[in-house]
Structure formats: C-alpha cells, structure tokens
Amino acid sequence: MTESAPDAALPDADASPAPRDYAKTLFLPKTEFPMRAGLPTREPLLLQRWERNDLYGQIRAESAGRPKFVLHDGPPYANGAIHIGHALNKILKDVIVRSQGALGFDANYVPGWDCHGLPIEWKIEESYRAKGRNKDEVPVLEFRQECRTFAAHWLGEQRKEFQRLGVTGDWAHPYSTMAYPAEARIASELMTFAVTGQLYRGSKPVMWSVVEKTALAEAEIEYEEHVSDTIFVAFPCKMVARNGSTLVPGQTEWNNYGKLEPVQDKLLPTYIVIWTTTPWTIPGNRAIAFSRKISYGLYRITNASIENWAKTGAQYIIADNLAEAVFKAARVETYERVADVDTKALAVGECAHPLAAIDSRYEFRIPLLDGDHVTDEAGTGFVHTAPSHGREDFEVWMANGRQLTQRGIETRIPYTVDADGALTEEAPGFTGKRVLNDKGEKGDANKAVIAALAEAGVLIARGVLRHQYPHSWRSKKPVIFRNTPQWFIAMDKPVDALGNRTLREVAFEAIEATQWVPPQGKNRINGMVGNKPDWVVSRQRAWGVPITVFVKTGTSEVLRDEAVNARIAEAFAAEGADAWFSDADGARFLAPDYDPADYEKVTDVLDVWFDSGSTHAFVLDDAEAFPGLSGVKRVRDGGQDRVMYLEGSDQHRGWFQSSLLESCGTRGHAPYDVVLTHGFVLDPKGEKMSKSKGNVVAPQTVIKESGADILRLWVSASDYSDDLRIGPEIVKTFAETYRKLRNSLRWMLGSLAHRVPGDDVEYERMPELERFILHRLAQLDGEIREAYAAFDTKRIVALLNGFLTGDLSAFYFDVRKDALYCDPISSQVRRAALQVIDEAFRRVVIWLAPVLAFTAEEAWLDRFPSEDGSVHLQTLPETPAAWRDEALAARWQKIRKVRRVVTGALEIERAGKRIGASLEAAPTVFVADPDLLAALAGLDFSEVCITSGVSIEAGEGPSDAFRLDEVKGVAVVPALAEGRKCARSWRVSPEVGSDPAYPDVTPRDAQALREWDAVHPGVAA
C-alpha cells in the first residue's frame, strides 16, 4: 500500500493538464465470462446446478405435448470403469437427444445397464480364483447375489462417470436388466416364443468356451490371430471305375475298411484328399463335401519325396485348381493327371473313415455330399465334414438327412467333445484327450489324432497356419465348435403368430421399414440376418434370467400353459429371477395343475443378448415404470414419434439384431424406427488401443486435464460413421479449436454489455454489412436444422466453426470493432451492430448447446442470468425469412474476395515493418474484373479493409502490385495514409484536430466524446 503524496508533490495550478485517457471513453468489451475456460473446475459446478434445479424435470415439463423422440439406450455392461468408447457412445447420444429437443421434440432419455451374463459372472469367478475358491461349491443363490452386488456397484460408478460427460437423462430412474420387473418381463418374452412354437430344444454345433464352460453367440466372439495345426488326409474311396479317360460310377467291394478290393479289372483303388485346420475333429468325421461347380481330376504320384507320407503310385482325387498346391505341400516331386472325375460319380460315392484301417470302431460309411460352401480357392476342393463341429458341416448333413437314411447311413450326430474340451467315448481311441485345457491353451488331442492318421498311412502332409480364429471376447481364449443340446429360436419356421411367416422373413420386412444411418448399415444387418442360423439362446451359467420352461419328461415337448407362465412372471416381479432357482422342481409354478415329477425344469439361463434385446418390452412399453417413454405413436403408424437405437457398428450382429429378432418374434415389427451406428476409437496411428501398447486414452484423464466439453467437441466434429482417432495431440488440436470458439462467445458477451434493450434499428435502415450477417444467420438456420435432423454432428461443428471464426471473428467483428468501440452512443451503425451481435449470440449459443453443453450454458447464464434458467430449455429460435437476401450476399462475397487481396498486401507490409497496424495504410486497389468493381460501388471500402483510406481504380494495375492467384483481376499497391493519428481511434486522417474542442481526434471521435461527456458530466476520462 502506498502513502498519499505530500502537497509539495502536487502540480502547479498553472501547469498543463495531464493528457486525457481516451481508453475510458471507448465502449470496450466488458464481461465476467473468462478467457481461460477452467472446464475441469467449472463443469462440476454446472452439473450441481442442473441437479439442484432438476434440469431434466424442467426439460420434461417444457416439452410436454410435443412429438416424441426416444433414444432408447443400448445398455452397457456394469462391470468396470468407462473407457473412451463409452464416452464416444454416450456423448453422441446426448448430442442427438439435446438437438432433437432443440428441434422441438419431447426428447426423453432413460439410461440403462445390462447386468446379467458372463461379463459380471466372469469377474466374480476371477475373484474366486484369486482366493482359491471353487465356484461350483458356492450355493447358486449366494453366487447370484454376489453378481448382483457387483453389478449394482459398477452401475453406480458408471452413472457418475456418464453424468460427468454432461449427459442429461433420467439418472434417478435408470433401467437395468436385473431389476425384478425387468427380469419378469424378459422371462415373459421368452415364454411368448415358447407359446408360439418358435422356441425349441435341439442339438447343434455351437461355439463353446472351454474356459467359461458355456455356449457363446456370434456377438460374443472376436477374431484374433491363432496358430493352427493343418493336415492333408487321404480317405480311401470306393466309388469309381475308369471308362475311357473319365471316372464314372462303379461297384467295388470292401476287403478291410481302408482297403479296396476291385471286382473288375478296370476298377482302380483311389483316395479323396481333404485339408483341415482342426485335426481333433477327424474322429467326428461323418462325410466329405464336394461341389458340382468344381473341376476334379484323378492324379497319380510318379515320384514322391521319401521324407513324406504320400507314396509313389498312389492315386488321389483333387480339385484341378488346387492339385499343384496340394502336391507341393506333400513334397511330391512328379505326378500325372490320369483322368477327369465326373461329379455325378462323386454324388453317389462313398469313402472309408481314414482311421478304420487301425480301429474297427471307425468302420462306417462316409458319404460324399454336394455342398454350396465348397470352393477351390484353398484346400483340396473337398471339405472334411464333422457335423458335430461346424455350422456348414451340420447344415449339409441335415440337408441330406433323407437321402442318407435311404442309403442306410446312420444319421445320428455324435457328441465327441465334452464341456471341458475333452474327447469323449464317441471318439474311440482318443477319450480324454483335450482339445483345449481349462486355461484355453492347446491340448494333446491334435497330436494324438495326427499320430493315429500317420499310423493308418493316410496322412499325406501337415503344417501350421497363422490365421484369424474365433475367441471369446471376455476370456480372450479360443473357442471350439461343439455339438451339444441347446435351446434355439427358429429362424425359418413359419408360425401362426407371425401370419404363417418365418422370423427371418418378418425381420427382413422390418429392416426395410427402418431408417439406417449411415445407409450402409442396412446392407450389413441384412447380411447378418440372412446368414444367421437358428438363435441359440441358452447358456450354461448361473447369473441371468433362466429359460423359464418345463419339458415333459422323456420328450422334447415344451409345456405351454398361460396360467403357469403367469405364476412365473408374478413371482419374478416380486422376488426376481432367484425365484426359479429357489424352487428345486418347479412345484410352486406347476401345482396344482401338473405333477412336478412329470416335468423337467430347465436350469440354463438366457443369452444376455436376449436380455438386452428385450429391453424395449420393459422400457418403451411400460407406461407405469417409464411414463415419459410410453404412448409413442410412430411415423409408420401415422404419428410423428420416432424411436432411435444408437450403438457401435458391431451391434449389427449384437443388440440391433437381437432387439430386431426379439421384437419381430413377439410383435411382428422392429422396436426402432431409426438405427444409427458409429465406429470404434483408435489411437492416432489407427491402431487398436491396449494397455500393453500404452496408447490408451482414458476419458477420465481428458476430463481432468481439459474438460468434458473438449471430448464432446471431438465426438461431434468427427465422422462417427467411421472409426475415430484420439491421442494427446488430437486433444490439443480440439482444445485450440474450442479456445477460438470460446473467445468468439466471450467477445460477443463483452460487446453486448453496452447494448441497451429495445434500442433496435429497423431492418431496412441497417447498414448492408449488418444485413449480410443476418442473411448468414438465416442461411445457417436452415442448414443447422437440416444437419441436426440428419444427425450430422460433424456438419454442425463445421458450420458453426466456420461462421464464428470466419464470418464473425475474422471478418465482421474485425470490421465493426472500430464502430463498436469508438462511434458515438447515438451511432446507428453501432446500435445496429449490437443488435445483430445479440441475434447472432442467441442463435449461436442455442445451436452450440447440444455439442458444448457446459460452455453454452455458461455463456447463456452470463447473458441471461437466472436462478433456474438454462440454454437447454430453449428450442431453436425462428429466423425471419426476410433476412434472406441472396443478391446482397452475392455482392458481399465479391467484396470479401477483394478484401482478401488487400489484407494479403498489408500482411507483407507489416512483416517488412513498413507499417505497424492496418490503420496506418491507405492502399490503392486496382480492379480489372467488372463484376468485382461494381460490387465496390458506393462502399466505404476503407472501413471494410480497416485502413485509414483506400483508392479504387479500374484496371490491371502495375506489374509489381500485390496479387492473389485465387482472386483474378485485383491488384493492390500499398501506401501510407496521410494526416495525423487520432489519439482515440488511431485512425490516420488530415481531419484530426479540426474540432478545436478536441484537438487530437477526428471529427467522429470528437462527436463521440461530446456525447460521452454529456452522459458522464463531471467525470474525467
């Protein structure tokens, strides 16, 4: 603190007065809206405000009665902290929900969680293993309670993290698949499939996790690199005789299995060669598939390497396009093509099992079956067919069932592998050999089978293959295809409930009636549904909604009784799905109508995709639990309401598909009207994120360092239809973009501090520049509405960024700063500019609000302070059609083109230190283009160029004048302005000092000072 100066230090009364501080007379921006955002600190305060004011409730009340837009939340698993993919998904959802609300819809959002299934169960099992506990020794109800507690904990944690992203919704009343009413509804949906005859128990090969000991759906699979053993195996054949140069159907007798005994001189012993990457499936072989579309030949080895199993003189049938590759793999040095092979001969032919020569238990017939899945692109042109271990194998076997029976061939499919991945007694000679061990590692089955094939003399080559192989996305371990009894929903069975149509047919119709964003999503899900086998819905686990059906003992007959089903649903609603497991034999549900001894109670649980696929049933259709989402009358039904599903593109095979099939199977239509998909998040190099690579970007870290609005800007500005990239430098780039946007808002707020409410200028009396900006606002209004309606967030960001930084900051604000800061209070130009900035601010902030939820709120409250106000209660403001003036806009586009040349010339002058500020210049502008010259007529171009003067001349200008290649017909010769520099506005003008009362300023500034002094009498500036 300084002391007061002594009297002796005061100036003499006769001394010259101190120079006037003109800065105090300028209308400089004034605002408490800070330049430095401080988002990590400021955003939580806004979240508290929203919660305190019940913003969600305010929005609901404000939008009541409007057409509904429901974004039904695809439930994430409640099993850990959120990652950057979660952030992308939830932010995109929030931007769309907020924007639809701004467009005038009642856009209600209820968040949800998927709480059953392996993602949670696996976590509990991991904790057990760490403590040395055995899950199988824990009572099922106790285990289920641990799963429920775990899911509830992470539901709470994720809820806080999602809210921190600025996502608005009914966080106080989310849905969860483990809520009792939800479990009751899921069971009811499943029972509907049972009642309508679409649910059945069958035996098919399914993808099986040995580690997790359960069947898996395609949606639970990811493909990872894997090294497989490969073998070429020769199957002894008894089907061909030579007729000239063509092999045709003939007769042979079996001597011993594996050896041919010709009954005619022309009969030739021969072999069919297969190639497989799963040697352990050979004991399960029951057929060989070929294709009528492939050209096959009979080949005889004339010289084979002694190092391999293929023998000189042996004869093999192979696809002609693959013969060279096969013999190279078998190290065959020379061979000859003996004859063509007629595929008609293959169709009636048979082989012996390759292990029959050493084990009589394999003495059964191996038919050849025509299969559309067989190609000559790799392998041998023949496909080893083990119907226990592959979908295509199973399908071709089942498709030929009648023919096989007529031929006297046993059609029963063996169970050759058990739940632990061990070969069973139905794989004679290999019982107990493991395909995979408990850790998902390769077992000893392949080695044993390969050794046996070599002993039988039918192994002609072996190797390894590095390829993409299905893995469980939870355990990250390989899966196997295993034949096991499971519960299925039929895809191709016509049922009365669907108008005698199949579920697949109804699904295709529903896909056609849905809007897909981007459009290629339609092709993808069509392919998924078209190729989908019957939906396996059973899992051999404990944590989930059980398959609530009873089967008549000794049969496959499912009990269909609405009274029993009602008792089950009622019990679940009161006690949850635990009610099923607490009753040993189902007596509480069956009695008094049925004897529990006559029925088997199913203990499998439902596939979690069925759970999540049923969410529409207990969220969108439950008027009591979620009243804001009920009563939807969709566009397809003549209404205006729409339901959107929005998830990553992998959900075409997951939630989009399971929801589609569940709803089509129970209601005959899709649960959604619009489906939007986004890509995945990769690192800056386009690589998948992983902790081992150290390239993971955690949303929590970005929020802590930069704020959630930076993440929201990144999501909104990106092309979400493709994969997105993020890393520290990308975050910095968006932080810089954000800074420019924020500074534009800050400058508008500062300028508007001087606006007098109601001090408007009629549109017709506004300067052209102001009317041009209003035209841009009107133009943007249409473009932004269109982009938000199309869910095109990147276009929104591009439009607003271009407008704020290009049209406003770099042009309009730059030009108008002089008038806004220096013009008299009464200046019509100044008043019109403030009016236009007010209009621009209101629209820009509302347009930005869905994207920059926190920043827009902060700016809005700075301009319109209120205890309970919010920008998020606003809809997009209407813009007068009269503001659109295409002719005026065309003129100003030409003016701006010429201005660019002037600006470029002055930049060079500034860099050469020949001028400091542009106001020191008075360039001459030569314009040869008549259209551009006409655009400048009657215009104060010096004001537009922010110079103290400018001369316009027609013509090309001197050769050394400054030019821009992209603006033809304009040249600029820089020059210094003549006159004195105004002490207030810094304009250089010969008129400075012409007003004796204000000798160091221009006449304009003198008038401004007069008006300022009149308003502030006795106040020294």
Secondary structure, 3 states (H helix, E strand, C coil): CCCCCCHHHCCCCCCCCCCCCHHHHCCCCCCCCCCCCCHHHHHHHHHHHHHHCCHHHHHHHHHCCCCEEEEECCCCECCCCCCHHHHHHHHHHHHHHHHHHHCCCEEECCCEEECCCHHHHHHHHHHHHHHCCCHHHCCHHHHHHHHHHHHHHHHHHHHHHHHHCCCCCCCCCCEECCCHHHHHHHHHHHHHHHHCCCEEEEEEEEEEECCCCEEECHHHEEEEEEEEEEEEEEEEECCEEEECCEEEECCEEECCCCCEEECCCCECCEEEEEEECCHHHHHHCCEEEECCCCCEEEEEEEEECCCCCCCCCCEEEEEHHHHHHHHHHCCEEEEEEEEEECHHHHHCCEEECCCCCCCHHHCCEEEEEECCCCCCCCCCCCEEECCCCCHHHHHHHHHCHHHHHHCCCCCCCCCCECCCCEECCCCCCCCCCECECCCCCECCHHHHHHHHHHHCCCEEEEEEEEEEEEEECCCCCECEEEEEEEEEECCCCCEHHHCCECHHHHHHHHHHCCEEECCHHHHHHHHHHHHCCCEECEECCCCCCECCCEEECCCCCECCCHHHHHHHHHHHHHHCCHHHHCCCCCHHHHCCCCCHHHEEECCCEECHHHHHHCHHHHHCCCCCCCHHHCCCCEHHHCCCEEEEEEEEHHHHCCHHHHHHHHHHHHHCCCCCCEEEEECCEECCCCCECCCCCCCCCCHHHHHHHCCHHHHHHHHHHCCCCCCEECCHHHHHHHHHHHHHHHHHHHHHHHHHCCCCCCCCCCHHHCCHHHHHHHHHHHHHHHHHHHHHHCCCHHHHHHHHHHHHHHHHHHHHHHHHHHHHHHCCCCCHHHHHHHHHHHHHHHHHHHHHCCCCHHHHHHHHHHHCCCCCCCHHHCCCCCCCHHHCCHHHHHHHHHHHHHHHHHHHHHHHHHHCCCCCCHHHECCEEEECCHHHHHHCCCCCHHHHHCCCCCEEEECCCCCCCEEECCEEEEEEECCECCCEECCCCCCEECCCCCCCCCCCCCHHHHHHHHHHHHHCCCCCC
